[in-house]
Amino acid sequence: MTAPTVAGSDVDEGEGEDGAVLLSVENLRTTFYTDKETIRAVDGVSFDLRAGETIGIVGESGSGKSVTARSVMGLVESPGRVESESSIEYRGRELTTNTEKEWQQIRGGDIAMVFQDPMTSLNPVYTVGNQIKEALRLHQNLKGQAATEEAVELLQAVGIPDATRRLKEYPHQFSGGMRQRAVIAMALACDPSVLICDEPTTALDVTIQAQILELLEELKEERGLAIMFITHDMGVIAEVADRVNVMYAGEFVESAPVEGLFENPKHPYTQGLLRSIPGNNVGSERLETIEGEVPTPNEEATYCRFAPRCPEEFAECDHVHPESVPVGDEDVHHTAKCLLYPEDLPKAGRIGKHEQRSGDEGGDRS
């Protein structure tokens, strides 16, 4: 399959090679304006996604993970909006100023998304084959026998047996795992460079979940996909991600390579998430939990939003907003938003550093 080009963008020949930045997000702010309150669902998020790389975004429900994904796809609807100071670039082209028609050219053909529930992506009154072939017609201009043959190849690529027969079946005739594979096939029909997976394994049992994760890894290697994987499951993140962004109340509170994050978590929230994994509580009478719940970020972040739940909280946490600071070797780019860092400074020095950085725009890139 031939990858489509982006209208109006100048793409260097080697930009699709592994390591090249495909998606660059800077200071992303997505706000929902309601009659009762203003919700800062995503509040200053920055990251780069490179070809052949998987970045993970992990956090509890309500952290802003899915809104981040929908913002990148241009799918935020009223009363929400991506603020003007935000930047989302695909292959160097700014997307936040796109018209709806321009977004339609990007969605699917360049950036595709796999949702948590495959039934929200599959139309129950059309066969799976018809839906895949429709994507091929729209994004690759394939019709007739050529589209059918390509659809069969796609179902085979995602591990669905007897693909020719399966094309004629309806979504309800597929199991949950097979429906998710079919949705992935639909996404691949558009031949995207970037694949956003929004909790695609949450509703599946562990065996099928493992198969889907293995499939995504194989597809990434074969096609050079850049994958953004969203989940609340730290175990899944350990399996799929190269880098991890831990999200809380609209912000990335810690970012690191996956090995560094699991071996040496720095932010108290990350430490709490890892302590709550059942495998880390073998022999304990009770599973460790983080008391409380994620707050609704309905006011400007002039303090640490995790402070009310944090076992390390001290007085300054209530009125100083932590900024991203290095917490590990510079070579691995491990950062955290916490007043406990940098560790080599006394308390007054740490507070002063965060106060000084709070006026800076954007933040450290993940």
N, C-alpha and C positions, 0 to 999 in steps of 0.2 A: 504494500500500500504506500502511496506517495503522500508525504506530509504536506498539508496546505500551507501556503504562505500567509503572512499577516498583511492585509492591505494597508498601505501607507507607512510601513516600517522598513527600515534598512537593517537586514539581518546579515551579519558576517557569516562567511561560509562555515567557520568552525564553531558557531555559537551553539549548535546542538550537541556538541561533543560533551562527554562526561566532564563535570567540573565547571562548565559554563553556566553563569547565572541566567535562568529562564524567567523567574518570577522574583521581583524585588518589591517588598512592602515596607513603607517608611511612615512611621507616626500615624498608623491607621486609627481613626476615631469614628465609630459608628454610634449614633445617638438616636434614641426613640423619644419623640416629643408627644406626650399625652396631656390630657386635661389636668391630671392630678400631679404629674411629676415628669422630670426629664431623666431618662435612664441612659447612662453612659456604658452601653453594653460592651463596647470595645474601646479602650482608652489608652491610646498611644503605643500600639503594637508595631514592632519592626522585625523583619526577618528576610533572609534571602533563601531561595530554593534553587538548587543547581541540578543540571541534567544528571540522571543516574543516582540521585540522592533521595532518601526518605527522611523528612522531618516529621517529628511527632508533636502534637499539641495535646496535652493531657491535663485533666482537672475535673473537679466535681461538676455535676449538672448545675447550670446557671453561671458558669465561669465566663462564658462568652465564646466558647470554641466554635459552635455552629454558626454564630453570627459572623465570626471571622471568615469562615468558609463562604458564607453567602455574600459577604462584602466583596471578596475576591472574585466571585462569579457575577457580580452586578445584580444580585437577586434580593437586595434589601428593599422592601416596599414601605410605603407610608403607613404609620407616622415615623418610620425610621429613615435615616439618611446618613450617607458617608460624608463627613465634614470636609470642607474645602482644603484644609491643611493636610489632608491625607494624600498619600501617593501610593498607587499600585501600578507597577510597570511590568509589562510582559515583553521580553526581548527588547527592552529599551523604550517601548511605546507606553505612554501614560494612558491608563484605562479609566481613571475616575471622571474624565471629561467626555467619555463615550456617550453617544446617543443610543437609544434602544436598538436601533438597526445595527450599529457598530458592535454592541454587546452580543447580538445574535451571531455575528461572524466569529466572535471569539469563543463563545460557549460551545462546547462539544468539539469543534474543529481544532482548537488550540488548548483550551482548558476544559476538562470534563469532570463530572462529579458523580460519585456513587453514594447514595443515601443509605441511612440505617435500615429502613424498611423497603425492601425491593418492590412491594406492592404499590408504593407511592410513585414508582417510576414506570411500572408496567400497566398498560391499559388492559383490563380484564376481558374486553370484548374483541380484542384483536389477538391473532396468534403471535407467538414470540418471534417467529420468522418475519412476519409483516412489520413488526416494530423495529427489528434490526435492519431490515431492508429499507425502511423509511429513513433511518439515520444515514445509511449508505447513500441513498438518493440525494439527501439534503447536503451532505458534507463532502461526498466524493463523486457525485453525479453518476453513480452506478445504477443500472436498471436491468430488469429482465433476468436472464440466465446468469449474467455476470454478477448481479447483486445476490442471487441465490447461492451461487458458488462461494462468494465471499462470506456470506452469512454462515454457511456450513463450516468454513474454515475458522471463523471466529468462535463458534460454539465448540469446535474441536480444540481450539487454542485454550479455552477456559476449562477444559476437562469434562465436557458434557458428551457422554457416549451416544452412539446412534444419532448423530447430529441431523442427518437428513430427515429422519422421521420426527425428531423433536421440533424442528422448525414449524411443523404444522400443528403443534399443540398449543394450548392456551396456558396462561400463567398459573391457573389453579391446578393444572395437571403436573406442575413441577413441585418438587419439595422445596423447603425453605432455602437449603443450600444451593440447589440448582437455580432457583429464582435469582439468588444473589450473583451466581455465575453468569446468568443471562444478562443481568444489569451491567455487569462488568464488560460482557461482550458488546452490549450496546454502546458503552462508553468508548471502547476500543474501535468500534466501527467508524468513529469520527477521527481516528488516528491522532489523538491529542499528544502534546508534549508534556502536559502537566495533568496529573490525575489527583483529584481531591476525594479522599475517602472519609465520609462522616459517619463514624461508628458503624462500619459495614458488617461487623461480626457480632454485635451486641445480642441480637435475637437468636443466634445460632448456638447449638450445643458445642461442647469443647472440641469434639472430633472434627466436625464440619468447620469450625472456626480455624482450627489448625490447617485444614486443607485450603481455605480461602487465603490465609496469610502466606502459605507456601506458594500459592498461585500468583499472588501479587508480587512476591519476590522474584519469581521466574519471569514474569512479564516485564518487570523493571529491568532485569538483566538483558532480556532478549531485545527489548524495544528502546532501551535507554530512557525510560520514563522518569520524570521527576514526580515524586509522590508526597502529598501532604496528608498525613494520617491523623485523624482526630478520634480520641477515645478517652474514657475515664478509667481504663484498665491499665495499670502499670505493667502487668505481666505481658500484655499485648505490645506495649511500647518497647519493652525489652527485646521482643522478638523481631520487630519490623524496622525500628528507627535507627538512623545514623546519628541524628541530633534530636534533642528533646527540648521543647518549650513548655514549662509548667505554668498553667494559666489560673489566675484567681481574680474574681471580681473585675474582669475586663483587662487585666494587665498580665504580662509575662513576668512572673516573680523569680524565675530561675531558668537559665538556658545553658546547655552543656552538651558535649558528645554523650551518647547513651551510656558508654562504659563509665565515664567520669561521674555522671549523675547518680548511677546506682552504687558505685563504689564509695563516693564521697559527696553525698547530698549536703547542700549548705543551708538552704532556706528552711526554716522550721516547718513550713507547709509541706515541702517536698519530703522532709524527714517523716512527717506525720502520715503522708500518703504511703510511704514505703513501710512504715511500721504497721499499717492496717492491712497489709497483704497477708492472707491466711498462712501462706508458707513461711512467713517470718514469725509466726506465733505458735509454732509447734510446741506442745506441752503446756501451753498457757490455758488457764481456765476460761478466759474471756479474750475475744479479739480486741486489739487496741483500736480506738476510734479517735477522730478529731471532734471534740465537743462543739455543738452549735452548727450553723449552716452558712452557706455563702450569702453574704449580704447583697441586696440590690444596689448597684453603684449609681445612686440617684443624686449624688452631689460631687463636687470637684474633689479630687484626691489630694487633700492637704494633710493627710495622715496616712498611717499604714492600715490598709483595709483588712489585713489579717489579724491585726492587734487584738481584737476582742476574743479570738480563739487561740491566741499564741501563748505557749507555755513560757516563752522567753520575753514577754512584753515588759517594757519599762516605761517610765513617764513620758519620755520624748516621742514614743511611738504614736501618741495620741495627737501630736501637732506638727510632726515633721514627716513629710512624704519621702520614703526611701527611693533612691534612684539606682539604676543598674550600675554596679561596680564589679571589677574583676575579683574573683574569689579563688582563682586557681592559677596555674601556669598560663602565661600569655599565649603560649603556643596552642593551647586547647580551647581558648576563648570560653571560659566558664564564668558566667556572671550571675549575680543575684541582687534582688531589690530587698535589702534588709539593713537595718541600722546596726546590726552586729558586725558588719564588715565595712572597710577592710580590717582584718583581724590584727594587723601589725600596728594599728593606731590606737591610742587611748580613746576612751568613750567620747570625750569632748572633740577630739580630732575627727572621729567617725561622723559625729553629728554635723560638724562644720562642713565636712566634705559633701554630705548629702544635701545640706542646705545650699551649698554653692552650686551643685549640679542641678538643683531643682529648676533653675531658670533656663537650662539648656533645652533646645527643641529636640524632639525625637528621642533617641536613646541608643544604647548599644545594639548592634545588629546580631541576630541569632544565626 
